Amino acid sequence: MKDTEEDITKILMIDDSETDFVLTQMSLETGGDFRHKMDWAGSFEDGLREMKKNAHDIYIVDYKLDQGKSGLDVVREIRLMGITTPVILLTGLDMRKISKDECDKLNISRCLSKHDKDPTLLISIIVDTVLHYHNSGS
């Protein structure tokens, strides 16, 4: 049976490390029967440009981006434009250094450590987040 567009979760990952993108992509591919298409933006500007297209079901955004920008900066920009697509924030930093209040204010769905990316858990979080978003009528 052929996958339809609706069956595939469209993910945009914004991370200035191509290695982290490839590792995340491999992690999702080894995590079971999860149909997805994952795109990558390697900079703040490329990420913002792709997010403006609003063509993805979910964004996975690195906390620390290029040009002295953070993942919070890019999310702040899209929220000001009215884009409500769910965001998972990834960081290689100590999670305690990320402001939970700021993440809540920007409606960031989850903050995850790059070091704890169990494929099954990551897939579960993505699927649950996308389903919740669509079921809430956003």
N, C-alpha and C positions, 0 to 999 in steps of 0.2 A: 504494500500500500504506500502510495506517495504522500509525503508530508505536504500539508497545505500551509500557506503563509500564517494562518491563525494558530497552527500547531507548534510553531517555532517561536521561542522566546528570543527577542532581539535585544542584545546587550551591547552597550557602548562602554568600553573601559578607557578611562583617561588616566594615563600614568606616563611620566617622562622616562620610565625604564621599560624598554622593550622586553628585557628579560623577565620582569615581573608580569608583563602582559602574557608572554608565552607560557610561563609557569601557571598562571591562573587559567589560561585556556586549556592547557594539558590537564590540569586538575579537574576542570569541568567535563572534559572528554572521558576521563577515567572514572567518573563518579556514577556511572550507570546510564540508563536510557533517558537522557535529558536532551531533548531536541532544542538546539539553540543556534543562533548565528551571532558571533562575537566580533565586533569591530573595535578598532584601536585608534585613539588619538594620543599622540605623543607629546603634546604641549598644551598649555593653558588655552592659547588662541585656537588651536585646532579643535580642542575639546568644546570650547564655547561655540565655535562655528557648527560643529556636528550636533550639539545639543539644541541649537536654534532650529534645526530641521525637524525636531520632535518626532523622529522616526524610530525610536527605540522604546522597548517596554520598561527598561530599567537602566540606570547608569551606575557603574562601579567606578568610584573616583578616588585616586590617591590623595592623601592628606597634603603631602609636600610635592608641589609642582615646580615647574621652571619659572624664571623671571621673578623670583621672590614671592610667587603667588601660592595660595593653598587651595585645597579642594573646597574649603569653605568659601573662598572667593568666587570660584566658578559656580557653586550652587547658589550663592547670594545673587549673582548676575542673572541666572535663569529664573529664579523665583521672582525677581523684579519684573521679568518679562511675562510672568504669568504661567510659566511652564511648571507643571505639578508632577511630572514623571518622578517615580521613586528613585532614591539615591542610597547606595551603600557606600560608606566611606571606609577606605582601607588605609592602614598606617603601619609603618615599620617602627614608629616611635612608641614610647610608653603611653598606653591608652589613657592614663590619668592626666596626661598633658593636654588632652583634647576637651574642650568645654562642652559638657553635656547640655548646658543651657543653650549654647550657640547652636548645637546640632538640633535640639528640639525646636528652637525658633525658626530654623531653616527647613524644618520638616524632613530631616534626614532619617531614613528608616532604620538603619543600623550602622554602628561603627564596629569594625572588625580589625583584628591584628593580622598583618600579612604573615605572621609566623604561625598562625593557628588556622590555616585554610584546609580543614578536612573537606575533601570533595563532597561527601554526602551532606555535611552540614551546610556548606556554601550553596549547594543546589537547593536544599530545603529552604534556606533563607530567601534565595532568589524567587523560587516558586511561590512561597507563602506571601512575600512582599508584593509580587505582581498580582496574585489573586486578590489579596486584600485591597489593593489599589483599584482594580477593575470592579470588584464587588461594592466598593464604597461609592461608586459613581463618579469618581474624580476624572 
